[in-house]
Amino acid sequence: MATEEPKFDILEQEDDFQVRLYAPMIIAEVQIEGSLSEASRKGFRLIAAYIFGENSSRQGKAEKIEMTAPVTMSRCSEKIAMTAPVTIEQDKESYRMHFVMPSSYTMDSLPEPNNSKVTLREIPAQKFAVLQFSGLVSEDTVDEKTDRLYRWMKSKGVQATAAARLARYNPPWTLPFLRRNEILIPIQ
């Protein structure tokens, strides 16, 4: 069975880098404190519980929502500088994780989360600079890949409009060399 992914058009491609235009989407998201791995585990459990039935539909009963890919995370404390590099505030490390909801849903047709930590939000069409990579993901890997993408964007004269995001497409049992990961940075 194929897993639904957000719809996008590739506007530019150069080696491992792309500029994509994503269609509007709806996301379910949580904000979690902790390291990348801690926030990944806690955030995934909270949103997975929502899509697996910890919700209330308009008919008053729980509804299972199909899983989509990728699962996306971004640092909440990251601030965009007027010029590269990005600066990071490290008071309390906090991450925002989100799942894209299947395209068959609208905000009116999605069931309400039972857990107040899970919120639903509409995202308008948006452009992203993207760097795709495989392997295991660590905070060092994310920092290195993000820095590489910012350097490419600078060489192209492209400005970020929000914090970088880590996107993971595969379940945890996938062999590292087969994993698909991406760094996505919203751009003007």
N, C-alpha and C positions, 0 to 999 in steps of 0.2 A: 504494500500500500504506500502510495506517495504521501509525503508530508507537505502540507501547504506552506509556501514561503511568501513573504510580501512581494507584491508586483513592483518591478522597476524597469527602467530603460537605461542602458549603458550609453552615456553621452561621450565618453572619452576613455581610451584604454592605452596604457603604456607599461609594458612588462607586468609586474604584479599589482599595479595601481589602476584604479578605475574612478571615474566620476559617474555617479548614478543619480537618476531622478526617481524617487519612490512615490508611488501612488498614496493617497490618503489611507490611513489605517486607524484601527482602534486597538489600544493596548490595555492590559491589566498589569499594574505595577505595584511594587512595594519598595520601601526604603529600609535598609538594614545596616546596623553598625557592626564593624568587625573587619577583619582582613578580607581579601578577595575570596579566599577559599571558604571562610566562615560565612560571609555574606552570600556566596553562591549556594551553599547548602541550605541555609535558613530561608533565603528568598525563594529558592526553587520549591521547597516544601510548602510555603505559604501559597504561592500562585498555583502549584499543582493541585493543592487541596481545593482551591476555587474551581479549577476546570474539571476536576474529577467529581464534583458534586456538592461542595460546601458553599452552596449558593441558593438563592430563592428566585424562581422564575415568576413571570407574571401570573401563571396559573397556580402559584403557591407551592410548587414542588421543586425538588432539586433537579438540575439538568447537567448532563455530562457534555463538556465542550471538547471538540477534537484538539489534539496537540498540534501546534505549528512549530516551525523553526524559522529563525534561530531564537535562542534565549539570549537576551541582551543585558549587559550591565554597564553602568558608568559610575565614576566617582562623583559623589555629591559635592565634595569639597574642592573639586577642580575648578579653577577660574581661567578664563581665556584672557591672555595678555593681548595688548594691541599689536604686538609683534611676537614672533616665536622666540623663545620656547614658552611652553605653558607652565604656569606656576601652580603649585599644589599646596594647599593648606592642610596640615596634618594634625589639627587639634584632636579630633575624634574621627577616625576613618569611617566613612559611611558610603554605602553604595546604593544605587537605584537599579533594580532588576525589573525587566518587563518581558512579557510574552505578547506577541501579536495575536489578536483574536482572528478566528477564521473570517474570511471576507463575506461570508453569507450573513453575518450579524450586523445589526445597527446598534447604536446606543440604546434604542428603545427595545430591541429584541433580546439583548444580552441579559442573563439573570444577574441579580444583585449579589455581590459577595457577602457572605455571612460574617467574614472577618473584616473589621474596619481598617486593618492595615493594608488591605488590598483595595486599590482604587482603579477605576476605569477612566480612560481619557482618549479623546479623539486627537489624532495627529494629522495636520494638513500635509499635502504633497510637499516633499522636501528633497533637496540635493545633498549628497554626501560624497566626500572623498573616501575611498575604500582601499585597504591593503589586505589581501587574503593570504593566509598562511596555515600550515598544518602543524601537528605536534601537540604536546601538552602545554597548558597555559599556566603561567605563574605571574606574579606581580612584576618580576623583572622582564619577562617576555613581553607583557603588555606594555610596559614602559619603553622597551627597546623598539617594538613595532610602532607604537604611537609616535615616538620621536622620528622614526624613519618616514612615516606618513607626513608629519608636519614639515620635514625637510623637503619632501617632494612637493607639497603644497606651496611652500615658499618659493621653490624654483619655478613654479607655474604662476605665481602671483595670486594665489587663491587664499582667501581669508576664512577662518573658522567662525561660526556663529554660535556654537555651543560646545560643550565638553565632548571628548572622544568617548566612544562606546566599544565594548568588546562584545562580539556576537559569536556564539557557539552553536553549531548545527547538529552535533552528534551526541548520542547517549554516552554515558561515562564508560561503558564497556567496549567502545570502539577503539581499535588499536591506534596508538598515537600518530603513526605516519599516515593513517587514513582519515584523521580528523580534519574537519573544515572549520577554520576560525577566521574572523575578520576584525579589523579595527575600522570603525566608521566614524567620520567626523563631519557633522553638519557644516555646510558651506553656503556662501552667498550665491 
